[in-house]
């Protein structure tokens, strides 16, 4: 967010100095932050045939393997949005090792919030089926499950009935485990 970098965004580009990829900032107290360090270059990942680097990132850590998973959007064609994942065992050191996420149905992902719950990767996705009807009121919210963080199956296809929320970005605001029960928070 721009407020974390002191609103130092160049007037000619809404991303200022930080449009060259994806940056990491760290904090122990959510008050004081480190300077941004580029971890993913805008030229990395699967080829975007229609547009530019597109992130919509979701970062999760697998404590069983010691691997970080950084999920980002990929645009193989106009209005076709898929997911790719970068993996590393050192959050400060990433490489261009992206692979496409496999899903057992053909959907286009607008946003994804992915995390580990027990021994599974859980993805809350905002998605659509038809690129010709790419509008906010055509999106659905679903839940995907994976054993390995790469191959996902649909757990719940339409998680929220009559979902219409015109927002650019992820509607998932986080998750928590309370009394061994998973809680997911939405806008």
SELOKOL-487603 format. One record per atom (N, C-alpha, C): residue number from 1; y, x, z. Coordinates in steps of 0.05 Angstrom, whole numbers, plus 5000, padded with zeros to 4 digits. Layout:
<recs>
- i|yy|xx|zz
- NUM|Y|X|Z
...
</recs>
This chain:
<recs>
- i|yy|xx|zz
- 1|4976|5017|5000
- 1|5000|5000|5000
- 1|5025|5017|5000
- 2|5046|5007|4987
- 2|5070|5023|4984
- 2|5083|5029|5011
- 3|5080|5012|5031
- 3|5094|5017|5056
- 3|5082|5042|5070
- 4|5057|5049|5064
- 4|5045|5072|5076
- 4|5055|5099|5064
- 5|5065|5098|5040
- 5|5076|5122|5028
- 5|5106|5122|5028
- 6|5118|5106|5045
- 6|5147|5106|5049
- 6|5162|5093|5026
- 7|5150|5075|5012
- 7|5163|5061|4989
- 7|5175|5081|4969
- 8|5162|5103|4965
- 8|5171|5124|4946
- 8|5159|5119|4919
- 9|5161|5095|4908
- 9|5150|5089|4882
- 9|5172|5092|4861
- 10|5165|5106|4840
- 10|5184|5111|4818
- 10|5192|5084|4805
- 11|5217|5082|4797
- 11|5227|5057|4786
- 11|5215|5051|4759
- 12|5206|5071|4744
- 12|5195|5066|4718
- 12|5165|5059|4719
- 13|5153|5063|4742
- 13|5124|5057|4744
- 13|5119|5046|4772
- 14|5106|5023|4774
- 14|5102|5011|4800
- 14|5084|5028|4818
- 15|5070|5047|4807
- 15|5052|5064|4823
- 15|5064|5091|4829
- 16|5087|5097|4818
- 16|5101|5122|4824
- 16|5083|5146|4821
- 17|5084|5165|4840
- 17|5069|5189|4838
- 17|5039|5185|4842
- 18|5031|5161|4850
- 18|5003|5156|4857
- 18|4988|5140|4836
- 19|4998|5140|4811
- 19|4985|5125|4790
- 19|4962|5141|4777
- 20|4958|5165|4785
- 20|4939|5183|4772
- 20|4910|5180|4783
- 21|4905|5160|4799
- 21|4878|5156|4809
- 21|4878|5141|4835
- 22|4858|5146|4851
- 22|4854|5133|4877
- 22|4858|5154|4899
- 23|4874|5146|4919
- 23|4882|5165|4940
- 23|4870|5156|4967
- 24|4865|5176|4984
- 24|4854|5171|5010
- 24|4875|5179|5031
- 25|4879|5162|5050
- 25|4896|5167|5073
- 25|4879|5161|5098
- 26|4883|5178|5119
- 26|4867|5174|5143
- 26|4886|5170|5167
- 27|4875|5155|5187
- 27|4890|5150|5211
- 27|4870|5146|5234
- 28|4877|5156|5257
- 28|4861|5150|5281
- 28|4871|5126|5297
- 29|4896|5117|5290
- 29|4908|5095|5306
- 29|4921|5074|5289
- 30|4919|5076|5262
- 30|4931|5057|5243
- 30|4962|5057|5245
- 31|4973|5077|5258
- 31|5002|5080|5260
- 31|5011|5105|5245
- 32|4999|5128|5252
- 32|5005|5153|5238
- 32|4983|5159|5217
- 33|4992|5165|5193
- 33|4973|5169|5170
- 33|4977|5196|5158
- 34|4955|5207|5148
- 34|4957|5232|5134
- 34|4970|5228|5107
- 35|4979|5249|5094
- 35|4990|5247|5067
- 35|4968|5239|5048
- 36|4974|5223|5027
- 36|4954|5215|5008
- 36|4942|5239|4994
- 37|4915|5239|4991
- 37|4900|5259|4977
- 37|4884|5245|4955
- 38|4888|5255|4930
- 38|4873|5242|4908
- 38|4843|5249|4911
- 39|4826|5227|4911
- 39|4797|5231|4913
- 39|4783|5223|4887
- 40|4795|5205|4872
- 40|4783|5196|4847
- 40|4805|5198|4825
- 41|4800|5213|4805
- 41|4819|5216|4783
- 41|4819|5192|4765
- 42|4842|5185|4753
- 42|4843|5161|4736
- 42|4826|5164|4711
- 43|4818|5188|4703
- 43|4801|5193|4680
- 43|4771|5193|4687
- 44|4765|5190|4712
- 44|4737|5190|4721
- 44|4725|5162|4717
- 45|4699|5161|4720
- 45|4685|5136|4720
- 45|4676|5128|4693
- 46|4665|5104|4691
- 46|4656|5093|4666
- 46|4680|5088|4648
- 47|4676|5090|4622
- 47|4698|5087|4603
- 47|4709|5058|4603
- 48|4735|5056|4605
- 48|4749|5031|4602
- 48|4758|5029|4573
- 49|4746|5011|4558
- 49|4751|5009|4529
- 49|4775|4992|4523
- 50|4786|4978|4542
- 50|4808|4960|4535
- 50|4834|4967|4549
- 51|4833|4980|4571
- 51|4857|4982|4587
- 51|4858|5009|4601
- 52|4868|5008|4626
- 52|4872|5033|4641
- 52|4853|5034|4665
- 53|4855|5055|4680
- 53|4840|5057|4705
- 53|4845|5033|4722
- 54|4824|5022|4733
- 54|4826|4997|4749
- 54|4810|5001|4774
- 55|4822|4999|4797
- 55|4807|5006|4821
- 55|4797|4981|4835
- 56|4814|4966|4849
- 56|4805|4945|4867
- 56|4782|4956|4885
- 57|4788|4978|4900
- 57|4766|4992|4914
- 57|4755|4978|4938
- 58|4730|4985|4944
- 58|4717|4976|4968
- 58|4700|5000|4977
- 59|4706|5010|5001
- 59|4692|5034|5011
- 59|4674|5026|5034
- 60|4649|5036|5033
- 60|4631|5031|5055
- 60|4615|5057|5061
- 61|4604|5058|5085
- 61|4589|5082|5093
- 61|4561|5073|5102
- 62|4541|5087|5092
- 62|4513|5081|5100
- 62|4505|5102|5121
- 63|4505|5093|5146
- 63|4499|5112|5168
- 63|4470|5121|5168
- 64|4452|5107|5154
- 64|4424|5116|5152
- 64|4421|5141|5134
- 65|4437|5142|5113
- 65|4435|5164|5093
- 65|4458|5184|5095
- 66|4480|5176|5108
- 66|4504|5193|5110
- 66|4520|5193|5084
- 67|4517|5172|5068
- 67|4530|5171|5042
- 67|4553|5150|5042
- 68|4576|5158|5031
- 68|4598|5139|5027
- 68|4595|5127|4999
- 69|4600|5101|4997
- 69|4599|5087|4971
- 69|4627|5076|4966
- 70|4639|5084|4943
- 70|4665|5074|4936
- 70|4662|5058|4910
- 71|4665|5032|4913
- 71|4662|5013|4891
- 71|4690|5008|4878
- 72|4691|5008|4852
- 72|4715|5003|4837
- 72|4708|4986|4813
- 73|4728|4972|4803
- 73|4724|4957|4778
- 73|4722|4976|4754
- 74|4708|4966|4734
- 74|4707|4979|4708
- 74|4712|4958|4687
- 75|4727|4964|4666
- 75|4734|4945|4645
- 75|4722|4954|4619
- 76|4697|4948|4613
- 76|4685|4956|4588
- 76|4698|4942|4563
- 77|4711|4920|4567
- 77|4724|4906|4545
- 77|4745|4887|4557
- 78|4761|4875|4540
- 78|4783|4858|4548
- 78|4771|4834|4564
- 79|4782|4830|4588
- 79|4774|4809|4607
- 79|4745|4812|4617
- 80|4732|4834|4611
- 80|4705|4839|4620
- 80|4707|4859|4643
- 81|4701|4850|4667
- 81|4704|4867|4690
- 81|4677|4869|4704
- 82|4668|4894|4707
- 82|4643|4901|4720
- 82|4650|4918|4744
- 83|4629|4927|4759
- 83|4633|4944|4782
- 83|4619|4971|4776
- 84|4632|4992|4786
- 84|4620|5019|4785
- 84|4621|5030|4814
- 85|4605|5049|4820
- 85|4605|5061|4846
- 85|4604|5091|4844
- 86|4620|5104|4861
- 86|4620|5133|4865
- 86|4607|5138|4892
- 87|4591|5160|4894
- 87|4578|5165|4920
- 87|4583|5194|4928
- 88|4585|5198|4954
- 88|4588|5226|4965
- 88|4579|5226|4994
- 89|4572|5250|5004
- 89|4566|5253|5032
- 89|4590|5265|5047
- 90|4612|5270|5033
- 90|4636|5281|5045
- 90|4660|5265|5035
- 91|4672|5249|5053
- 91|4694|5231|5045
- 91|4718|5246|5033
- 92|4721|5272|5038
- 92|4743|5287|5027
- 92|4736|5300|5001
- 93|4711|5298|4991
- 93|4703|5312|4967
- 93|4686|5294|4950
- 94|4698|5284|4928
- 94|4685|5265|4910
- 94|4681|5279|4883
- 95|4662|5269|4867
- 95|4658|5279|4840
- 95|4655|5255|4821
- 96|4657|5261|4795
- 96|4655|5241|4775
- 96|4626|5233|4770
- 97|4615|5218|4788
- 97|4586|5210|4787
- 97|4582|5180|4786
- 98|4601|5165|4775
- 98|4600|5136|4775
- 98|4577|5125|4760
- 99|4565|5104|4770
- 99|4544|5089|4756
- 99|4552|5060|4758
- 100|4543|5045|4738
- 100|4549|5016|4737
- 100|4530|5001|4757
- 101|4541|4982|4770
- 101|4526|4965|4788
- 101|4511|4945|4772
- 102|4485|4941|4778
- 102|4468|4921|4765
- 102|4467|4896|4782
- 103|4471|4873|4769
- 103|4469|4847|4782
- 103|4449|4830|4767
- 104|4433|4815|4781
- 104|4412|4800|4768
- 104|4421|4776|4751
- 105|4447|4770|4751
- 105|4457|4750|4732
- 105|4482|4762|4718
- 106|4489|4752|4695
- 106|4511|4763|4680
- 106|4537|4750|4688
- 107|4552|4764|4706
- 107|4577|4755|4716
- 107|4598|4777|4713
- 108|4623|4769|4714
- 108|4645|4788|4713
- 108|4659|4788|4740
- 109|4662|4812|4751
- 109|4672|4814|4778
- 109|4702|4819|4778
- 110|4717|4802|4792
- 110|4746|4805|4794
- 110|4752|4823|4818
- 111|4741|4816|4841
- 111|4744|4833|4865
- 111|4717|4833|4880
- 112|4714|4853|4897
- 112|4689|4855|4913
- 112|4696|4868|4940
- 113|4685|4857|4961
- 113|4686|4869|4988
- 113|4657|4875|4995
- 114|4650|4901|4996
- 114|4622|4909|5000
- 114|4619|4925|5026
- 115|4599|4918|5041
- 115|4595|4931|5067
- 115|4565|4931|5073
- 116|4557|4947|5093
- 116|4530|4948|5103
- 116|4527|4929|5126
- 117|4505|4913|5125
- 117|4498|4896|5148
- 117|4468|4899|5152
- 118|4461|4909|5175
- 118|4434|4916|5182
- 118|4424|4936|5160
- 119|4403|4930|5145
- 119|4393|4949|5126
- 119|4400|4941|5097
- 120|4419|4923|5093
- 120|4427|4914|5067
- 120|4456|4920|5061
- 121|4462|4923|5035
- 121|4490|4923|5025
- 121|4496|4894|5019
- 122|4519|4884|5029
- 122|4528|4857|5024
- 122|4554|4858|5008
- 123|4555|4843|4987
- 123|4579|4842|4970
- 123|4589|4814|4969
- 124|4614|4810|4978
- 124|4628|4784|4975
- 124|4645|4788|4950
- 125|4638|4773|4929
- 125|4651|4778|4903
- 125|4666|4753|4894
- 126|4688|4758|4881
- 126|4703|4737|4867
- 126|4697|4742|4837
- 127|4685|4722|4824
- 127|4674|4727|4797
- 127|4679|4704|4779
- 128|4673|4708|4753
- 128|4674|4688|4733
- 128|4653|4693|4712
- 129|4646|4672|4697
- 129|4625|4675|4676
- 129|4636|4678|4648
- 130|4657|4664|4642
- 130|4667|4661|4615
- 130|4693|4676|4611
- 131|4694|4697|4594
- 131|4718|4712|4590
- 131|4739|4696|4575
- 132|4731|4675|4560
- 132|4750|4658|4546
- 132|4765|4640|4565
- 133|4754|4635|4588
- 133|4766|4618|4608
- 133|4775|4635|4633
- 134|4785|4658|4627
- 134|4793|4676|4649
- 134|4819|4666|4662
- 135|4816|4649|4682
- 135|4839|4639|4697
- 135|4831|4638|4726
- 136|4851|4638|4744
- 136|4845|4638|4772
- 136|4829|4614|4781
- 137|4833|4591|4768
- 137|4818|4567|4777
- 137|4790|4566|4765
- 138|4782|4587|4750
- 138|4755|4589|4740
- 138|4738|4609|4756
- 139|4750|4621|4777
- 139|4735|4640|4793
- 139|4718|4626|4814
- 140|4697|4640|4822
- 140|4680|4630|4843
- 140|4676|4653|4863
- 141|4668|4646|4887
- 141|4662|4665|4908
- 141|4632|4665|4912
- 142|4619|4688|4911
- 142|4590|4690|4916
- 142|4584|4713|4934
- 143|4559|4714|4943
- 143|4549|4735|4959
- 143|4525|4748|4946
- 144|4526|4775|4943
- 144|4505|4790|4931
- 144|4492|4808|4952
- 145|4467|4815|4949
- 145|4452|4831|4968
- 145|4439|4854|4953
- 146|4438|4878|4966
- 146|4425|4901|4954
- 146|4411|4918|4975
- 147|4389|4930|4967
- 147|4375|4949|4985
- 147|4386|4977|4982
- 148|4396|4983|4957
- 148|4405|5011|4951
- 148|4434|5014|4945
- 149|4450|4993|4945
- 149|4478|4994|4939
- 149|4485|4996|4909
- 150|4465|4994|4892
- 150|4469|4995|4863
- 150|4457|4971|4849
- 151|4433|4962|4857
- 151|4420|4939|4845
- 151|4423|4915|4863
- 152|4439|4895|4854
- 152|4445|4872|4871
- 152|4431|4847|4860
- 153|4424|4829|4878
- 153|4415|4802|4870
- 153|4433|4782|4883
- 154|4435|4758|4871
- 154|4452|4737|4882
- 154|4438|4725|4906
- 155|4453|4724|4928
- 155|4443|4712|4952
- 155|4453|4683|4954
- 156|4479|4680|4948
- 156|4491|4653|4948
- 156|4511|4653|4925
- 157|4505|4637|4904
- 157|4522|4638|4880
- 157|4550|4625|4884
- 158|4551|4603|4896
- 158|4577|4590|4900
- 158|4581|4586|4930
- 159|4592|4607|4943
- 159|4594|4608|4972
- 159|4614|4588|4983
- 160|4636|4584|4968
- 160|4657|4566|4976
- 160|4661|4544|4954
- 161|4657|4519|4961
- 161|4660|4498|4942
- 161|4690|4493|4937
- 162|4696|4486|4912
- 162|4724|4480|4904
- 162|4744|4502|4911
- 163|4736|4526|4906
- 163|4753|4549|4911
- 163|4775|4551|4890
- 164|4800|4548|4898
- 164|4822|4553|4880
- 164|4844|4567|4897
- 165|4848|4592|4891
- 165|4868|4607|4906
- 165|4880|4627|4886
- 166|4905|4624|4879
- 166|4917|4641|4859
- 166|4929|4666|4872
- 167|4912|4686|4874
- 167|4921|4711|4886
- 167|4910|4733|4869
- 168|4926|4754|4866
- 168|4917|4778|4852
- 168|4906|4797|4872
- 169|4881|4799|4874
- 169|4869|4818|4893
- 169|4846|4805|4908
- 170|4836|4818|4928
- 170|4813|4810|4943
- 170|4821|4789|4964
- 171|4806|4767|4964
- 171|4812|4746|4984
- 171|4797|4752|5010
- 172|4778|4770|5009
- 172|4763|4777|5033
- 172|4780|4795|5051
- 173|4784|4788|5075
- 173|4801|4803|5093
- 173|4786|4819|5114
- 174|4760|4822|5110
- 174|4744|4838|5128
- 174|4720|4823|5138
- 175|4705|4837|5155
- 175|4682|4825|5168
- 175|4679|4837|5196
- 176|4662|4823|5212
- 176|4657|4832|5239
- 176|4630|4822|5247
- 177|4618|4835|5266
- 177|4592|4826|5277
- 177|4597|4818|5306
- 178|4594|4793|5312
- 178|4598|4782|5339
- 178|4572|4770|5348
- 179|4563|4779|5371
- 179|4537|4769|5382
- 179|4515|4770|5361
- 180|4513|4792|5347
- 180|4493|4797|5326
- 180|4495|4778|5303
- 181|4517|4764|5300
- 181|4522|4746|5277
- 181|4544|4757|5259
- 182|4540|4756|5233
- 182|4560|4766|5214
- 182|4581|4746|5210
- 183|4607|4754|5212
- 183|4630|4737|5207
- 183|4646|4750|5185
- 184|4652|4734|5164
- 184|4668|4744|5141
- 184|4694|4728|5141
- 185|4717|4742|5138
- 185|4743|4730|5140
- 185|4756|4728|5112
- 186|4767|4705|5105
- 186|4779|4700|5079
- 186|4808|4692|5083
- 187|4824|4695|5061
- 187|4852|4685|5062
- 187|4851|4655|5060
</recs>
